[in-house]
Amino acid sequence: MRRSFPPLDGGQLVAAERDLGVQLPSEYRSFLTVWNGGRPQPNTFSYEIRGRKESGMVDWFLGIHNGEHDNLRQYTLWYKGRIPSNLLPIAHDPGGNLICIAVSGSDLGAVYFWDHELESSE
């Protein structure tokens, strides 16, 4: 991971969860205490959409910080009402798509790729 933000401690995580109105999955909490966002290397991943294998790229993992860019709080506000309410954006690709994590429900902790070109009003 390159160019990550300062790692978070337990108090900062609790405050972030309160601000976001969610309880973060334990694996993601651990990630934030070590890296708190940044540019991954390698930066590619595979996913499946409608039974078809695809590949993607992470441009940046969002961090919890007070800066303007790649801020998890800002992305959460920007995409509220556009992504399912049980998902939290945690990264983006170079094309403006999101990588999200489920923060509630039976799929808690599952990671999803949100393609903005497939966005619907439903």
C-alpha atoms as one frame of an Amber mdcrd trajectory, in Angstrom:
protein
   0.000   0.000   0.000   1.340   3.408  -0.962   0.348   6.870   0.226  -1.987
   5.703   2.979  -3.419   8.063   5.556  -2.347   7.835   9.223  -3.637   4.608
  10.823  -6.649   4.907  13.118  -6.781   3.933  16.775  -9.766   2.400  18.560
 -11.215   5.755  19.647 -11.039   7.170  16.140 -12.751   4.052  14.762 -15.586
   4.336  17.276 -16.033   8.025  16.391 -16.033   7.229  12.654 -18.633   4.478
  13.138 -20.802   6.919  15.083 -20.458   9.560  12.333 -21.234   7.032   9.590
 -24.060   5.389  11.544 -22.653   1.882  11.015 -20.602  -0.757  12.754 -17.694
  -1.652  10.507 -16.906  -5.329   9.849 -13.950  -6.517  11.930 -11.683  -7.200
   8.918 -12.228  -3.688   7.603 -11.635  -2.206  11.069  -8.293  -4.054  11.139
  -7.398  -2.689   7.695  -8.047   0.875   8.875  -5.826   0.440  11.956  -2.918
  -0.569   9.715  -3.394   1.289   6.414  -6.420   3.643   6.532  -6.717   3.827
   2.760  -4.116   4.384   0.085  -3.048   3.065  -3.306  -2.620  -0.717  -3.385
   0.074  -2.603  -5.254  -0.864  -4.823  -6.962  -4.113  -3.033  -7.711  -6.149
  -5.529  -9.768  -8.954  -7.851  -8.686 -11.443 -10.290 -10.218 -15.200 -10.328
  -9.789 -18.235 -11.943 -11.334 -21.181 -10.134 -12.890 -24.156 -12.002 -14.293
 -22.115 -15.208 -14.371 -19.266 -13.605 -16.322 -15.733 -13.195 -14.926 -14.430
  -9.628 -15.057 -11.351  -7.855 -13.772 -11.082  -4.476 -12.136  -8.569  -2.086
 -10.684  -8.503  -0.230  -7.379  -7.338   3.337  -7.861  -7.581   4.264  -4.189
  -8.877   2.824  -0.928 -10.785   5.531   0.929  -9.529   6.647   4.311 -11.072
   8.221   7.365  -9.393  11.610   7.667 -10.106  15.336   7.427  -8.675  15.884
   3.943 -10.627  16.639   0.783  -9.603  13.673  -1.375 -10.458   9.986  -0.989
 -12.333  10.616   2.226 -14.708   7.807   3.237 -17.115  10.206   4.957 -17.436
  12.363   1.817 -18.000   9.381  -0.459 -20.657   8.043   1.899 -22.534  11.350
   1.648 -22.066  11.686  -2.112 -23.445   8.210  -2.834 -26.209   8.093  -0.235
 -29.384   7.037  -2.018 -27.428   5.818  -5.052 -25.994   2.614  -3.598 -27.889
   0.120  -1.418 -28.218   1.356   2.174 -26.367  -1.661   3.615 -23.245  -0.896
   1.537 -20.404   1.443   2.433 -18.008   2.679  -0.282 -14.439   1.740   0.654
 -12.542   2.273  -2.626 -12.914   3.486  -6.199 -11.502   2.514  -9.550 -10.069
   4.904 -12.170 -13.457   5.050 -13.975 -15.546   6.274 -11.037 -16.947   2.898
  -9.985 -16.985   1.902  -6.332 -15.848  -1.044  -4.293 -18.219  -1.367  -1.335
 -18.479  -3.506   1.784 -21.720  -4.743   3.340 -22.115  -3.278   6.834 -25.356
  -5.077   7.751 -27.522  -8.006   6.732 -26.767 -11.631   5.992 -23.876 -10.616
   3.708 -22.068  -8.560   6.385 -18.444  -8.082   5.329 -19.028  -9.116   1.703
 -17.334  -6.921  -0.893 -19.206  -5.628  -3.962 -18.284  -3.815  -7.161 -20.701
  -0.980  -8.030 -20.597  -0.037 -11.698 -21.995   3.484 -12.113 -22.890   2.784
 -15.742 -25.321   0.083 -14.593 -26.923   2.360 -11.995 -30.699   2.359 -12.088
 -33.367   4.299 -10.280 -34.412   1.169  -8.353
